């Protein structure tokens, strides 16, 4: 059996932000959504990242 691992900070952020990006840009491809999430993640300060 595989043990359940906790999600990483970026993954938690991704799951929170992705639906908002998809709603705002419904024609984006999966790759474009990932790119946009990555841009938002990079703009976060260390303190903001720690909240995830």
MDTraj code that builds the backbone (N, CA, C; nanometers):
import mdtraj as md
import numpy as np

residues = "UNK UNK UNK UNK UNK UNK UNK UNK UNK UNK UNK UNK UNK UNK UNK UNK UNK UNK UNK UNK UNK UNK UNK UNK UNK UNK UNK UNK UNK UNK UNK UNK UNK UNK UNK UNK UNK UNK UNK UNK UNK UNK UNK UNK UNK UNK UNK UNK UNK UNK UNK UNK".split()
xyz = np.array([
    [0.0830, -0.1191, 0.0000],
    [0.0000, 0.0000, 0.0000],
    [0.0871, 0.1249, 0.0000],
    [0.0413, 0.2242, -0.0720],
    [0.1126, 0.3513, -0.0713],
    [0.0644, 0.4337, 0.0475],
    [0.1585, 0.5014, 0.1113],
    [0.1190, 0.5893, 0.2203],
    [0.0722, 0.7220, 0.1623],
    [-0.0207, 0.7847, 0.2305],
    [-0.0702, 0.9136, 0.1834],
    [0.0288, 1.0208, 0.2253],
    [0.0722, 1.0971, 0.1261],
    [0.1636, 1.2066, 0.1546],
    [0.0840, 1.3357, 0.1556],
    [0.1330, 1.4317, 0.2318],
    [0.0666, 1.5608, 0.2301],
    [0.1009, 1.6317, 0.0998],
    [0.0124, 1.7173, 0.0558],
    [0.0353, 1.7918, -0.0665],
    [0.1400, 1.8997, -0.0425],
    [0.2206, 1.9258, -0.1427],
    [0.3183, 2.0321, -0.1326],
    [0.2502, 2.1675, -0.1403],
    [0.3223, 2.2707, -0.0990],
    [0.2674, 2.4060, -0.0970],
    [0.2197, 2.4497, -0.2351],
    [0.3003, 2.4235, -0.3386],
    [0.2614, 2.4651, -0.4732],
    [0.1360, 2.3920, -0.5185],
    [0.1260, 2.2655, -0.4874],
    [0.0092, 2.1863, -0.5272],
    [-0.1175, 2.2403, -0.4610],
    [-0.1080, 2.2749, -0.3339],
    [-0.2226, 2.3316, -0.2629],
    [-0.2619, 2.4647, -0.3274],
    [-0.1626, 2.5483, -0.3560],
    [-0.1869, 2.6765, -0.4226],
    [-0.2515, 2.6532, -0.5587],
    [-0.1972, 2.5585, -0.6345],
    [-0.2480, 2.5270, -0.7681],
    [-0.3959, 2.4887, -0.7624],
    [-0.4307, 2.4012, -0.6698],
    [-0.5689, 2.3549, -0.6574],
    [-0.6629, 2.4687, -0.6177],
    [-0.6124, 2.5670, -0.5452],
    [-0.6933, 2.6810, -0.5028],
    [-0.7123, 2.7823, -0.6161],
    [-0.6071, 2.8068, -0.6929],
    [-0.6074, 2.9125, -0.7937],
    [-0.6602, 2.8663, -0.9294],
    [-0.6379, 2.7422, -0.9650],
    [-0.6752, 2.6917, -1.0980],
    [-0.8209, 2.7191, -1.1357],
    [-0.9184, 2.6900, -1.0475],
    [-1.0576, 2.7143, -1.0881],
    [-1.0860, 2.8611, -1.1213],
    [-1.0202, 2.9519, -1.0512],
    [-1.0393, 3.0951, -1.0765],
    [-0.9852, 3.1328, -1.2139],
    [-0.8718, 3.0765, -1.2498],
    [-0.8113, 3.1059, -1.3803],
    [-0.8962, 3.0462, -1.4919],
    [-0.9435, 2.9246, -1.4726],
    [-1.0276, 2.8598, -1.5734],
    [-1.1568, 2.9397, -1.5933],
    [-1.2144, 2.9907, -1.4844],
    [-1.3376, 3.0693, -1.4944],
    [-1.3132, 3.2007, -1.5682],
    [-1.1985, 3.2626, -1.5421],
    [-1.1660, 3.3903, -1.6051],
    [-1.1233, 3.3736, -1.7506],
    [-1.0636, 3.2579, -1.7831],
    [-1.0112, 3.2318, -1.9179],
    [-1.0545, 3.0921, -1.9640],
    [-1.1815, 3.0745, -1.9952],
    [-1.2310, 2.9396, -2.0282],
    [-1.1686, 2.8762, -2.1524],
    [-1.1086, 2.9545, -2.2385],
    [-1.0495, 2.8986, -2.3604],
    [-0.9020, 2.8616, -2.3436],
    [-0.8455, 2.8864, -2.2260],
    [-0.7056, 2.8507, -2.2013],
    [-0.6881, 2.6994, -2.2096],
    [-0.5749, 2.6573, -2.2643],
    [-0.5394, 2.5156, -2.2626],
    [-0.4859, 2.4816, -2.1237],
    [-0.4684, 2.3529, -2.0974],
    [-0.4125, 2.3108, -1.9685],
    [-0.2750, 2.3737, -1.9482],
    [-0.1952, 2.3761, -2.0535],
    [-0.0617, 2.4349, -2.0448],
    [-0.0655, 2.5826, -2.0119],
    [-0.1593, 2.6542, -2.0706],
    [-0.1719, 2.7976, -2.0429],
    [-0.2163, 2.8217, -1.8992],
    [-0.3044, 2.7361, -1.8492],
    [-0.3487, 2.7476, -1.7101],
    [-0.2302, 2.7239, -1.6172],
    [-0.1525, 2.6200, -1.6448],
    [-0.0346, 2.5905, -1.5620],
    [0.0638, 2.7067, -1.5634],
    [0.0839, 2.7650, -1.6801],
    [0.1760, 2.8778, -1.6924],
    [0.1280, 2.9962, -1.6085],
    [-0.0015, 3.0244, -1.6136],
    [-0.0585, 3.1364, -1.5386],
    [-0.0476, 3.1118, -1.3886],
    [-0.0733, 2.9886, -1.3448],
    [-0.0600, 2.9553, -1.2028],
    [0.0854, 2.9736, -1.1598],
    [0.1788, 2.9280, -1.2426],
    [0.3207, 2.9433, -1.2122],
    [0.3612, 3.0889, -1.1992],
    [0.3087, 3.1739, -1.2862],
    [0.3382, 3.3172, -1.2789],
    [0.2881, 3.3751, -1.1468],
    [0.1669, 3.3369, -1.1080],
    [0.1107, 3.3867, -0.9825],
    [0.1925, 3.3374, -0.8632],
    [0.2375, 3.2125, -0.8675],
    [0.3176, 3.1558, -0.7588],
    [0.4491, 3.2327, -0.7446],
    [0.5126, 3.2626, -0.8565],
    [0.6404, 3.3337, -0.8536],
    [0.6266, 3.4740, -0.7971],
    [0.5094, 3.5339, -0.8097],
    [0.4868, 3.6695, -0.7601],
    [0.4606, 3.6738, -0.6098],
    [0.4327, 3.5571, -0.5491],
    [0.4065, 3.5538, -0.4055],
    [0.5351, 3.5770, -0.3270],
    [0.5218, 3.6457, -0.2151],
    [0.6368, 3.6632, -0.1265],
    [0.6589, 3.5330, -0.0492],
    [0.7740, 3.5228, 0.0168],
    [0.8012, 3.4031, 0.0975],
    [0.6957, 3.3862, 0.2063],
    [0.6536, 3.4976, 0.2663],
    [0.5528, 3.4914, 0.3723],
    [0.4204, 3.4385, 0.3177],
    [0.3827, 3.4831, 0.1980],
    [0.2587, 3.4360, 0.1372],
    [0.2687, 3.2874, 0.1033],
    [0.3840, 3.2445, 0.0559],
    [0.4027, 3.1029, 0.0222],
    [0.3943, 3.0149, 0.1456],
    [0.4422, 3.0645, 0.2575],
    [0.4404, 2.9846, 0.3804],
    [0.2986, 2.9564, 0.4283],
    [0.2027, 3.0395, 0.3848],
    [0.0641, 3.0152, 0.4265],
    [0.0084, 2.8885, 0.3610],
    [0.0792, 2.8388, 0.2600],
    [0.0392, 2.7153, 0.1935],
    [0.1249, 2.6026, 0.2459],
])
top = md.Topology()
chain = top.add_chain()
for i, resn in enumerate(residues, 1):
    res = top.add_residue(resn, chain, resSeq=i)
    for name in ("N", "CA", "C"):
        top.add_atom(name, md.element.get_by_symbol(name[0]), res)
traj = md.Trajectory(xyz[None], top)
